[in-house]
């Protein structure tokens, strides 16, 4: 790129570059992508690590100032001329985290994360006060679980009463990033629906559930903006802090799963997206609310106008990472080891609950290796079982979708695990659906960029308005051929999944 003056005037091979900025605040890192929407390619990108506080009682926390520092590092790493081309910003963030702010917008306490399981007692307390789990599901579309935001708010009230007294604003991580850019306190339907403080049918905050925690909570929840609307514009202070243009629109944004749906084109019926990251998620778009009475599938809203029924497991790539570290293998070597073993790992089954678990609801769960004999106790079998355990957890969600009549044609695979051909094959055969991998590898950041582009056009600045699905059709690229399931391999995985389910049923009572 060659600098040529003001915003939008950077030239690349003879044309003027115009970009939108997609940001993904993940659990472990923050990623920023500048997307040249006319050339349909990334113009620049950067990444910064984010630390985590972990304790044996299930506490998983971060500090709000770490997010600000990560953003500053990411933007500092981008070329100055590239930053001048940004016309709009869209933010994705990990869901459910509680960012408690005082009246001046200062963080009062650490951010309790989606993977924090220290709030099991608060979940029981809220559920009992509501009159039972069915009441919570009817209102919020999901049961009260430790991962969600609502029990974190009650935890703050009980364990940090002086902090709770000062509480003025309850934000989610992506809302907080929007606040850093705009100075406005906002939320949107998708991420808000993952708080368990939200009426998913009416798409509004639930005064009923908020009141079960404290009468002040409903007033601490920010105003909601609709999909396609702005959360605000970049303030002069943020422009100076991050070296980006002032006054450009900041889209509503959304949770990482909602933005992953946009970034994979899962904004219309018939597709599922599966993310293989630290957590595992499986979700699909619906034009109407999908309420699962069992609570296995959360009835989230999408950030594109509809709903996003979703399964979440808290331990997806965790088992493979832990055993990979134990064996001293890199990712490719670990996959190569696992590929030596047959389907079902000769009877070895791993329950991968290193961080407790949300689905099934085992916040006190523990990981275990089962079915070991003198004959099958091999490195390759343990490696294979670690990979298989992640997809067996996803099958719980697939069975939920099937029971609710959701007809899927294919799964779009994202996250770190999506890069593994072996994991792609396991997923296709365990879930019995074709697998396709979007190109680029940063679906949530790409979703933020596409939403920013949608928002930019909705503002009337760049021509005729289009639906979000049209933007996805134009900008989501799927790489490679479908990975198709094989009937013989799928049948072998049916037997392996039965074994997994037996161990899960037998050991679950130990963790309740």
C-alpha angles and dihedrals in degrees: 000000000000120000113242107169132272132024114304092019101097111121126217118182093335103315132092112253118227119181142183120209122232117192126191116191101195130182093258104025147008118235128194122193126185107206121202097214096190095051089035095226140105111269097189141343141186141181139203130189123244119205128220136215110223127182134179094249090068096267113153114174144156135191121250091225089061088065092053090048093049092050091050091050092049095050092043088057093056121089112264093232091051092054090056090063094063112118101171140002132221121189130207120188139177109270134247099019115143114228104184114198134185125226091279094052095256118142110251097194142357120297109258106216138221089256094053108116098178093103102070092117091052090052090055091047094052093044092051092047090051092054098253143325095286090062092053092048092049091054105033101023091235138064121254106269132171092248095063127088102242097070089046089060091052089046089055091050093050101038102030104031095160090053091047091054089060094045112126106153132032111201135171119228095262090045088053092053089050087051091052089055100041110019088232126122107225143145135190134217100259102053091033090058089063093061096075084229093094137090101226096193096052093032094226138109113282111237087185096062095035089054091056087067101039137321091245096057097083090056091052093059113097127239115274124240122200125242110276093028129109124257084205139284131287109276124226090248093053091045089056093043096052103025095241132128117282120232098028116134122262110208123226089261122192149210118307092256093050091049090044087056090054092045092054097040094250092145097111136048122282103045133088126198119209121193120201104196135116084306122033123226135182118188144156138193122255132181090216134041113277109206116189109203090204091058093228091117115051113222095226124169119238124238090232101063107281138058133291115205105201143184118207128191118186096213114053114129089009095095094049091047093049095048092041089056092046092052094042093235131141120229096268093046091049091051090048090052092049091049090063091065125078127243108290093025092253091294100314111135126187123202098202101203098138091141101034112260141259099196108061091028101247108135089167094045123137132206120251141176112221139184097036118164133169088257101050101035096115134136092238093054093051090048091050093047090051091056093043093050091064093056094042086060089053091051089068087064093044090056089050092053090049093050091052092051097250107158111208125188100188144351123238108212122212139160130065093302092057089076092066114092089200092054089047089055093046091050094050092051100040093047095034095225133109115264125218127180121215114227123250099040096233102093097158094049089045089051089054090051093049091047089050089053091049090049092048091054092044087058088065094238100114109034138275120006121247133189118259090249091061091052090051092049089053099046112024109093121194115206129212131354127309116274101228125205119245117222095222094048091045090053090052089051091051087062092045091050090052089056091048090050092051093053091045091052094046098047101037094082088062090064102046 
